[in-house]
Amino acid sequence: MHTIEGGFPASSKAEFETVKAIAGLGLDADICGLSRMLKADVDACLDCGVDMIHVFIPTSDVQRIHTIKKSREEVLATTREVVRYARDHCSEVMYSAMDATRTDWTYLVEAFRAAVEGGATIINVPDTVGVTTPSAMRQLITTIAAEVKVPIDVHCHNDFGLAVANTLAAVEGGASQVQVTVNGLGERAGNADLAQTIMSLESIYGISTGIQTNRLMETSRLVSRFSGISLIPTQPIVGENAFSHESGIHSHGVIACSQTFEPGIMTPEMVGHQRRIKIGKHTGRHAVRQLLTDAHLTPTEAQLDEIVERIKFIAGKGKRLTDADLYQIADSVMGSILDIKKFHLEDIAVITGSHVIPTASVKATVNGCEHIFSSVGNGPVDAAMKAILGILPAPIQLKEFRIEAISGGSDAIGHVTIAVEDPQGRIIDASASGDDIVLASVEAMVQAINLLYRVEKRS
């Protein structure tokens, strides 16, 4: 059974209500509440109706002396008392020796034994400040497992970028449960990343986790959107570039056989991602030919050389090229290959304000027929995107949306890059710039839609 730690009920009324709400959802997972080594905190967890109570107390000298100001003996006594109280009222109790990796190992084992004597059903070994190494973590877990006969859980922080590696080493040492966070979010540098840990266990170690791995990408984007914390493109597993190839050598190899420059034991489909060939200053002829072939465009060898040369020249000046740029370059070299636009925007009006729900109204011609559609959104850009997508006869999803300021001041020029996907999984990206970010977003969207329709038509 998987466990979701809903929060720390005693920390605030809002946190209490959140944990209680999560516990009441009937999810297919145990819901856990966090508690200091205080009976009042335990009661708060119980009042939320959680399935597990997670009690913690500092055990390292530096944290014990400077935070709770208790002796080693007092920590052991408190542990036995509060863990017993929690176990008397809840069937599942996890005990954490906070800052375990900086705790004297002999005393650490003593603390875990005290917790088990009190009734703890699982013990947690936190690398609270991320200072251990994989080899040390494996040895520590092996040592604890030989002395304490309950399941072992680990909680690793990423201060030195070792959270995932330490988590995997703990599994090698005998840990049967690991704590992870979506996108590695957490205090300071964060915690062990969900996607990286899960796919390492599944693909490298061959350990089944019971996780629907094809939902990892979707989950990552959902959490990124609600947290407001963006992922870097090179984020493993779920980053925009995780399965993207620009280098001529790499893209040539991947086109021939995906395993040449991808792990093979992990594919983009396994995590809900997609493989993409990107264009840039390192792009080779094979990649460009494949991208044009996907759009049923067949340049001559001389035309292909010219297209590649123009791509490298433009990208070499620092411009990020999109699929739309590729087709414009191909059109310039090959002659008029661009079809009549299927989607023609006639007019768009956007209303927003401090006491007005952002609303966009769109009038457009689709396949020669005029349509009008209105939609509300979280802001003017969101409303405009939804209105445009709502007018289309077939569902198209907005997969990526990025805005960058390319000049300063309140009248700054913004550069918008978007990617859209059709029901067949084809993805096209486009970009536009302007001092009106709504209109720039609309321009990029319309451009991408027409390119996607052209690819579909030629297919």
VOVEX-99581 format. One record per residue: x, y, z of N, C-alpha, C in turn; residue in three letters. Coordinates in steps of 0.2 Angstrom, whole numbers, plus 5000, padded with zeros to 4 digits. Example, Ala and Ser with C-alpha at 12.3 -4.5 7.8 and 13.67 -1.06 7.14 Angstrom:
2
506649725039506249785039506649845039Ala;506449895035506849955036506450005039Ser;
***
This chain:
459
500449945000500050005000500450065000Met;500350114996500750174996500450225001His;500850275003500650315008500750395006Thr;500250435007500250505006500350545012Ile;500850575013500850625019500550685018Glu;499950695021499550745019499750815022Gly;500050815027500350875030500450875038Gly;500450925041500650935048500050965052Phe;499550935054498950955056498951005062Pro;499450995066499551045072499851115070Ala;500151115064500451175062500051235061Ser;499451225059498951285058498251255057Ser;497751295057497051275056496951255049Lys;497251295044497251285037497551215035Ala;498151195038498451135037498051075040Glu;497751085046497251035049496651025044Phe;496351075041495851065037496051025030Glu;496651045028496851015022496950935023Thr;497350915029497450845030496750815031Val;496350845034495650815036495350795029Lys;495350845024495050845018495350785014Ala;495950785014496350725010496150655013Ile;496150655020495950595023495250565021Ala;494850615020494150605018493950585011Gly;494450585007494350574999494250504997Leu;494450455002494450385000494950364995Gly;495550394995496050374990496250304992Leu;496550274986496850204987497550214989Asp;497650244995498250254998498150265006Ala;498650245010498550275017498750345017Asp;498350385021498550455023498850455029Ile;499450495029499850505035499850575037Cys;499850585044499850655047500550655051Gly;500850715050501550725053501450755060Leu;501850735065501750755072502450765075Ser;502550815079503150815084503050765089Arg;503450755093503450705099503050735104Met;502450755103501950785108501250755107Leu;500950735113500350705112499750755109Lys;499850815110499350865107499450855099Ala;500050855097500150845089499850775087Asp;499950725091499650665089498850665089Val;498550705094497850715094497550745088Asp;497950795086497750835080497750785074Ala;498250745073498250695068497650645068Cys;497450625074496950575075496250615073Leu;496150675075495550715073495450725066Asp;496050715062495950725055495750655052Cys;495750605056495550535053496050505049Gly;496750515050497250485046497350415047Val;497650375042497850305043498450295047Asp;498950345046499550335050499750395053Met;500150395058500450455062501150445061Ile;501450495059502250505058502450555063His;502750525069503050565074503850565073Val;504150625075504850635074505150675080Phe;505750665081506150705086506850705084Ile;507250755085507950765083508350715087Pro;508850685084509250635088510050655087Thr;510150695082510850715082511050765087Ser;511650765089511850815095511750885093Asp;511850905087511750975085511050995085Val;510650955083509950975083509550965090Gln;509750915093509450895100509650955105Arg;510250975105510551025109510251095108Ile;510251115101510051175100509351195098His;508951135097508251145095507751125101Thr;507751065103507351045109507651045116Ile;508351055116508651055122508551005127Lys;508550935125508450885129509050835128Lys;509150795134509750755134509550695130Ser;510050645129509950585125509450545129Arg;509450535135509050495139508350525139Glu;508250595139507550615138507250605132Glu;507650605126507350595120507150525120Val;507550475122507250405122506650395126Leu;506650425132506050415136505350445133Ala;505450505130504950545127504750495121Thr;505150475117505050425111504550375113Thr;504750335119504350275121503650295123Arg;503650355126502950375129502550395123Glu;502750445119502350465114502150415108Val;502650375106502550325101501950275104Val;502050255110501550215113500850245113Arg;500850305115500150345115499850345108Tyr;500350355103500050355096499850285094Ala;500250235096500050175094499450145097Arg;499250165103498650155107498050175103Asp;498150225099497550255095497550255088His;498150225085498150215078498550155076Cys;498350115071498650055070499350055066Ser;499450115063500150125060500450185062Glu;501050175065501450235068502150235065Val;502350285061503050295059503450335064Met;504050315065504550355069505150375065Tyr;505250445066505850475062506350495067Ser;506950475066507550505070507850565066Ala;507550625067507750675063508550695063Met;508750705057509550715056509850645058Asp;509550595056509850525057510550515055Ala;510750545049511350535046511950575050Thr;511750615054512250655058512250635065Arg;511850575067511850555073512350495074Thr;512650495080513050435082512650365081Asp;512950325077512550265075512350225081Trp;512750215086512550175091511950205095Thr;511950265096511350305099510750295094Tyr;510850305088510350305083509950235083Leu;510350185084510050115084509650115091Val;509950135096509550145103508950175102Glu;508950235098508350275098507750235094Ala;508050195088507550155085507250105089Phe;507650075093507450015097506950045102Arg;507050105105506550135109505850145106Ala;505850165100505250175096504950115095Ala;505250065093504949995092504649965098Val;505049975104504749955110504049995112Glu;504050055109503450095111502850075106Gly;503050035101502550015096502550035089Gly;503150075087503150095080503150035075Ala;502750045070502749995065503150005059Thr;503450065059503950075053504450125056Ile;505050125054505550175056505750215050Ile;505950275051506150315045506850345047Asn;507250345042507950365042508050425038Val;508050485041508050545037508750575036Pro;508950585030509550625029509350695028Asp;509250725034508850795035509250855031Thr;509850855031510250905028510650885022Val;510450825019510750795013511550795013Gly;511850765019512550765019512850695018Val;512450645018512750575017512950565010Thr;513250505009513450485002513050415001Thr;513050394995512650334994512950274997Pro;513650264997513950215000513850215008Ser;513850275011513750275018513050265020Ala;512550285016511850275017511750195016Met;511950165012511850095011512150055017Arg;512750075020513050045025512550055032Gln;512350115032511950135038511250095038Leu;510950095033510350055032510449975034Ile;510949955031511149885032511249875040Thr;511649915043511749915050511049915054Thr;510649965053510049965056509549905055Ile;509549885049509149825047509349765051Ala;509949755053510249705057510049705064Ala;509849765066509749775073508949785075Glu;508649815070507949835071507449795066Val;507049755069506649715065505949735063Lys;505949795060505249825057505449855051Val;505049865046505149895040505549965040Pro;505949975036506350045036506150085030Ile;506050145032505950205027506450255027Asp;506550285021507050335021506850405018Val;507150455020506850525018507550565017His;507650575010508250605008508250675005Cys;508650725008508650795005509150795000His;509150854996509550854990510050914990Asn;510250924996510750984997511350974992Asp;511650914991512250904987512050864981Phe;511350864979511150834973511150754973Gly;511150734980511250654980510650624983Leu;510050664983509450634986509250564983Ala;509150564976508950504973509450454974Val;510150464973510650414973510650384980Ala;510550424986510550404992509950364994Asn;509350384991508750344991508850274988Thr;509150264982509250204979509750164983Leu;510250194986510750154990510350124996Ala;509950164999509550145005509150075003Ala;508850074997508450014995508949954994Val;509549974992510049914991510249894998Glu;510249935003510449915010509849885014Gly;509249885011508649855014508049895016Gly;508049955014507449995015506949975011Ala;506349965013505749945010505249995008Ser;505350055010504950115008505350175008Gln;505150215003505550275002505050335001Val;505350395003504950455003505150494997Gln;504650524993504850564987504350614986Val;504550664982504050724981504050734973Thr;503450754971503450774964503850834962Val;504250824957504750874955505250894960Asn;505350844965505850854970505750914974Gly;505150944975505050994979505150984986Leu;505351034990505451024997505851085000Gly;506051075006506451125010507151135006Glu;507351195006508051215003508051184996Arg;508551134995508651104988508151054986Ala;507651034991507150994989507350924992Gly;506850874990506950804992507050754985Asn;507050694987507150644981506550654977Ala;506650654970506150664965505750604964Asp;505150604963504650554962504850514956Leu;504850554950504950524943505650484943Ala;506150524945506850494945506950434949Gln;506650434955506650374959506250314957Thr;505650334955505250274952505550244946Ile;505750284941505950254935506650214936Met;507050244941507650204942507550134945Ser;507050134950506850074953506550024948Leu;506150054944505750014939506249984933Glu;506550034930506950014924507649994925Ser;508050014930508649994932508749934937Ile;508349944942508349884947507849834946Tyr;507349844941506849794940506349784946Gly;506249834950505849834956505149864954Ile;504649824954503949854953503749894959Ser;503549954957503250004962502550014963Thr;502149984958501449994958501250064956Gly;501650104953501550174951501350174944Ile;500850204942500650214935501150264931Gln;501750234929502250274927502050324921Thr;501550304917501350344911500950404913Asn;500850414920500550474922501050524925Arg;501750504925502250544928502350614925Leu;502250614919502350684915501750724917Met;501150694916500550734918500550764925Glu;500750724930500750734937501250794938Thr;501850784935502350844935502150904933Ser;501850914927501550974924501051004929Arg;500550954931500050984936500351014942Leu;500850984945501151014951501551074950Val;501851074944502251134942501751194941Ser;501151184938500651234937500351264943Arg;500251214948499851244954500451274959Phe;501051244959501551274963501851334961Ser;501851344954502151404951502851394950Gly;503151334951503851324951503951284945Ile;504351314940504451284933504951234933Ser;504951184929505551144928506051164923Leu;506651154924507151164919507051114914Ile;507251134908507151094902507451024902Pro;508051024906508450964906508350924912Thr;507750934916507550894921507450824919Gln;507750774922507750704920507050684920Pro;506850634916506250604915505650644912Ile;505550704916504950744914505150814911Val;505750834910505950894908505750894900Gly;505750954898505550964891506050934886Glu;506650934888507150904883507350834885Asn;507050804890507250734892507250684886Ala;506850694882506850644876506850684869Phe;507250744869507250784863508050774861Ser;508050784854508750774851508850824846His;509450864847509650914842510250894838Glu;510750874842511350854839511250804833Ser;511650824827511550784821511750714822Gly;512250694826512450624828511850594832Ile;511650624837511150594841510450584837His;510250634834509650634830509650584825Ser;510250574821510350524816510250454819His;510550444825510550384828509850364831Gly;509450414834508850394836508350384831Val;508450414825507950404819508050334817Ile;508650304817508850244815508550184820Ala;508750204826508550154832508550204838Cys;508050204842507950254847508450234853Ser;508650164854509050144859509750174858Gln;509950204852510650224851510850284856Thr;510350324857510450384861509950394866Phe;509550344868509150344874509250284878Glu;509050274884509150224889508950154886Pro;508350154882508050094880507650064885Gly;507850054891507550024896506950074899Ile;507050134897506550184899506350224892Met;505750214890505550254884505150314886Thr;505050364881504650424883503850394884Pro;503650344881502950324882502850294889Glu;503350264892503350234898503150294903Met;503350354902503250404907502750464905Val;502450444899501950494897502250554893Gly;502850544891503250594887503250574880His;503550614876503650604869504350624866Gln;504550584861505150594858505150654853Arg;505550694853505550754848506250764845Arg;506250774839506850804835506850874835Ile;507350914838507350984839507851014833Lys;507651074831508151104827508551154830Ile;509151164828509651214831510251214828Gly;510751244830511451244827511851184826Lys;511651134830511951064830511551014825His;510951044823510550994819510850974812Thr;510850904811511050874805510550864799Gly;510850844793510350834788509850784789Arg;510050724792509550674794508950694797His;509050734803508550764807508050804803Ala;508350854799507950904795507550864790Val;507850814787507550774782506950744785Arg;507050714791506450674794505950724796Gln;506050784799505550824800505150854794Leu;505450864789505150884783504750824780Leu;505050764780504650704778504050694782Thr;504050704788503450704793502850744790Asp;503050804787502550844784502450834777Ala;502750774774502650754767502950814763His;503550834765503950884760504550844758Leu;504750854752505350814749505750864746Thr;506250894749506750934746507250894742Pro;507550924737508150894733508750894738Thr;509250864736509850864740510150934741Glu;510150974736510351044736509951084740Ala;509251074740508851114744508951094751Gln;508951034753509051014760509751044762Leu;510251044758510851074761510751144762Asp;510451184758510251254759509851264765Glu;509351224767508951224772509351214779Ile;509751164779510151154785510651214786Val;510951244781511351294781511051354784Glu;510451374782510051424785509851414792Arg;509651354794509551344801510151354805Ile;510751324803511351334807511551404808Lys;511451444803511551514803511151554808Phe;510451544807510051584812510151554819Ile;510151494820510251464827510951484830Ala;511451494826512051514828512051584831Gly;511551624829511451694832511051694838Lys;510951634841510551634847509851624847Gly;509551624841508851614841508651544842Lys;508051534846507851464847507251454842Arg;507451404838507051394832506451344833Leu;505851354830505251314831505151274825Thr;504651234825504451194819504151244814Asp;503851294816503551354812504151384808Ala;504751394811505351424808505551374803Asp;505551314804505851264800505451264793Leu;504751264794504351264788504451334784Tyr;504551384788504551454784505251454780Gln;505751424783506451414779506351374773Ile;506051314774505951264769505451294763Ala;504951334765504551374760505051424756Asp;505451454760505851504756506351474751Ser;506651414753507051374749506751334743Val;506151304745505851264740505351294736Met;505151354737504651384734503951384738Gly;503451394735502751404738502551334740Ser;502651314746502451244749501951254754Ile;501851314756501351324762500651324759Leu;500251284762499551274760499151334762Asp;498551344759498051394761497951384769Ile;497951434773497751424780497051394781Lys;497051344785496351314787496051354792Lys;496451384797496151424802496351504801Phe;495951544800496051614799495751654804His;496051694808495851734814495551794811Leu;494951804812494551874809494651924814Glu;494451904821494451954826494551924833Asp;494751954838494751934844494751994849Ile;494251984854494152034859494252004866Ala;494652044870494752014877494552064882Val;494252044887494052094893494252064899Ile;494552104903494852084910494852144914Thr;494952134921494952194926494952164933Gly;494952204937495052184944494352154947Ser;493752174944493152144946492752114940His;493152094935492852064929493251994928Val;492851944926493051884925493451884918Ile;494051874917494351874910493951834905Pro;493751864900493351834894493651854888Thr;493651804883493951814876493351794871Ala;493251834866492851814861493251814854Ser;493151764850493551744844493051744838Val;493251774833492851754827493451734822Lys;493251674819493751644814493451604809Ala;493851604803493551554798493951494798Thr;493551434798493851374798493651334793Val;494051314788493851274782493351314778Asn;493451384778492951424774492351444778Gly;492151414784491551434787491751474793Cys;491351524794491451574800491151544806Glu;491551554812491351534818491451584823His;491051584829491151634834491151594841Ile;491651604845491651574851491951614857Phe;491651604863491851644869492051594874Ser;492551624878492751574884493051624890Ser;492951604896493251634901493951594903Val;494351634907494951604909495251624915Gly;495851604918496151624924496451694923Asn;496551714916496851784914496651794907Gly;496851854904496751864897497051814893Pro;497651794894497951744889497651684890Val;497451654896497151594896496451594893Asp;496151644894495451654891495551654883Ala;496051684880496151694873496351624870Ala;496751584874496951514872496351474871Met;495951474877495351434877494851444872Lys;494751514870494251534865494451504858Ala;495151514857495351484850495351414850Ile;495551374855495451304855494751274855Leu;494251314858493551294858493251304851Gly;493551344847493251354840493451304835Ile;493851254837494151204832493651144832Leu;493651114826493151064825493450994828Pro;494050994829494350934832494750954838Ala;494850914843495150934849495950934848Pro;496250994850496951004850497151034857Ile;497651004860497851024867498451064867Gln;498451114871499051154872499451124877Leu;500051104874500551064878501051104882Lys;501251154879501751194882501651274881Glu;501851314886501751384885502251414889Phe;502651464885503251494889503251564886Arg;503351614891503451684890504051704892Ile;504451744888505051774890505151844888Glu;505351884893505451954891506051964888Ala;506052004882506752014878506952084878Ile;506552124882506752194883506552214890Ser;506752274892506552294899505952344899Gly;505752364905505252414905504552394905Gly;504052434906503352414906503152394899Ser;503452424894503252414887503752354884Asp;503952314888504452264886504152224880Ala;504552194876504452154871504452084874Ile;503852044873503851974875503851924870Gly;504251874871504251814866503851754869His;503351734865502951674867503151614863Val;503251564866503351494863502851444865Thr;502451414861501951364863502051304859Ile;501751244861501751184857501051154858Ala;500751134853500051104853500151034850Val;499650994852499650924851498950904848Glu;498950864843498250834840498150764843Asp;497550734842497350674845497850614843Pro;498150624837498650574835499350574839Gln;499450624843500050634847500550674843Gly;500350704837500850744834500950814838Arg;501550844838501650904842501950954837Ile;501751014837502051064833502151124838Ile;502751154837502851214841502951274837Asp;502751334839502851404836502951454841Ala;503151514838503251564843503151634839Ser;503051684843502851754841503151804846Ala;503251864844503451914849503051974848Ser;503052014853502652084853502652114859Gly;502452174859502352214866501652204869Asp;501152174865500552144868500552074869Asp;500652044875500751974876500151934874Ile;499551964875498951924873498951914865Val;499151964861499151954854499751914852Leu;500251924855500851874853500651804855Ala;500351794860500151724862499651694856Ser;499151734854498651724849499051704843Val;499451744841499851734834500251674834Glu;500551654840500951594840500451534840Ala;499851544843499351484843499151474836Met;498951524833498651524826499151494821Val;499751514822500251484818500351414819Gln;500351394825500451314827499851274824Ala;499251304825498651264823498751254815Ile;498851304812498851294804499451244802Asn;500051254806500551204804500351134806Leu;499951124811499751054813499251034808Leu;498751074806498251054801498651034794Tyr;499151074793499451054786499850984787Arg;500150974792500450904793499950854793Val;499350864796498850814796498550804789Glu;498450854785498250854778498650814774Lys;499350824774499850794770499850714772Arg;499650704779499750634781499150594778Ser;
***
